[in-house]
Amino acid sequence: MQNDHETSAESRLAQACHFIDAATGGISPPLQLSTTYARDPNYEFIGSYSYSRSANPSWEVLERVCAELDGGADAKCFASGMAAVCAFFETVNAGEHVVAPRIMYHGSQDWLRRISEKRSIGLSLFDAGDIDNLRRAVKPGKTAVVWIESPVNPTWDVIDIALAAEIAHAAGAVLAVDATVASPVTTRALEFGADIVFHSATKYMNGHSDVVAGILVTAREDERWQEIKLVRTLTGGILGPHEAWLLLRGMRTLFLRFDRASQTALQLAQHFEAHPRLQQVLYPGLESHPGYEIARRQMTRGFGGMLSLLVKGGAEEAKRIAGNTRLFVRATSLGGVESLIEHRASVEGPHSQVPKNLLRLSIGIENCRDLLEDLEQSLETS
Ligand SMILES: *Cc1c(COP(=O)(O)O)cnc(C)c1O
């Protein structure tokens, strides 16, 4: 292809942005395991690398592809999603203030609580159901970062990214979006005004439940970005070459997997919405969902593969239903090719704000009818 702008994102991704190894013609990148790089007799580096914690070739194709996928200026990969989250929040100074949703990924919130206690960083949590709560939570001139997720895990409330960006910017803050659940297939958060996008690449990006990784993508290579890169080098939360290679391989099928999961999740959500054993089905693609209108605008290619069931009864009833599935695997995590079911409150522990009767489903790529019948039999026999 001569003109990249005419090629769709899914075609570009399938070919890792038309990657061809200059040295060999290989269409899959070589795996460079070296930790250190030699100098010539004049003591100049032979290539552009010195030591693998600072930079190494196994990240480069991956990071280029990630930057393009989200439409960013640059991307960096990390040892895990949480390593990326921690590196990002290292850029917040003592005395500054952070705003985040009350219900969000528990690990990120635990980290925020920790730095707010240990480093006198202010922290305000807002209820994501109403954007006015965010307006009230920001402190102009003091808030450095607004961190949001959309859809919010595990209620799948939808936050209007464009509005959140307006509010953050008016207060002098940057907007960072955890886009793990939406993935860049359906939401390119930078295009809605976000400054930084975060992905737990462990989930949809890799998609095969066999790599732990994190990605940050920036709209601009500004001072904060330089600091994030420095923090990665100094704290060493780097992705191993094997993991980087596997992640890029998994990403090539991201669109296929995500489209399939979205289609199946929508069908399951519609089918089970009125089920007598269920109080409610939470899925942003249902017209009954409070975030439906924003989701239609913001999730441009399907509503994703994540849904939650609020069962009639409490934790016992929910766990019994999860216990009786035969095809759904009882495990945490999301975004893999295999469908998972979990009782979220049990996973999050005693401080969990998640309803006790909530079952979280991550839809994979199995046959939709098989998944539907499995849930049907489990609801009937539990
Ligand atoms: C899994 C997850 C994370 C953390 O990522 P790890 O790769 O597990 O470190 C952060 N945010 C969301 C929404 C997640 O699902």
PDBQT file of the ligand as one rigid body, heavy atoms in Angstrom, charges set to zero:
ROOT
HETATM    1  C1  LIG A 401      -6.518  -5.884  34.333  1.00  0.00    +0.000 C 
HETATM    2  C2  LIG A 401      -6.794  -4.442  34.399  1.00  0.00    +0.000 A 
HETATM    3  C3  LIG A 401      -5.829  -3.531  34.857  1.00  0.00    +0.000 A 
HETATM    4  C4  LIG A 401      -4.456  -3.984  35.383  1.00  0.00    +0.000 C 
HETATM    5  O1  LIG A 401      -3.684  -4.581  34.408  1.00  0.00    +0.000 OA
HETATM    6  P1  LIG A 401      -2.646  -5.817  34.676  1.00  0.00    +0.000 P 
HETATM    7  O2  LIG A 401      -2.202  -6.147  33.303  1.00  0.00    +0.000 OA
HETATM    8  O3  LIG A 401      -3.428  -6.909  35.356  1.00  0.00    +0.000 OA
HETATM    9  O4  LIG A 401      -1.573  -5.306  35.542  1.00  0.00    +0.000 OA
HETATM   10  C5  LIG A 401      -6.147  -2.183  34.851  1.00  0.00    +0.000 A 
HETATM   11  N1  LIG A 401      -7.350  -1.744  34.422  1.00  0.00    +0.000 NA
HETATM   12  C6  LIG A 401      -8.306  -2.586  33.986  1.00  0.00    +0.000 A 
HETATM   13  C7  LIG A 401      -9.605  -2.048  33.521  1.00  0.00    +0.000 C 
HETATM   14  C8  LIG A 401      -8.062  -3.955  33.958  1.00  0.00    +0.000 A 
HETATM   15  O5  LIG A 401      -9.028  -4.790  33.544  1.00  0.00    +0.000 OA
ENDROOT
TORSDOF 0
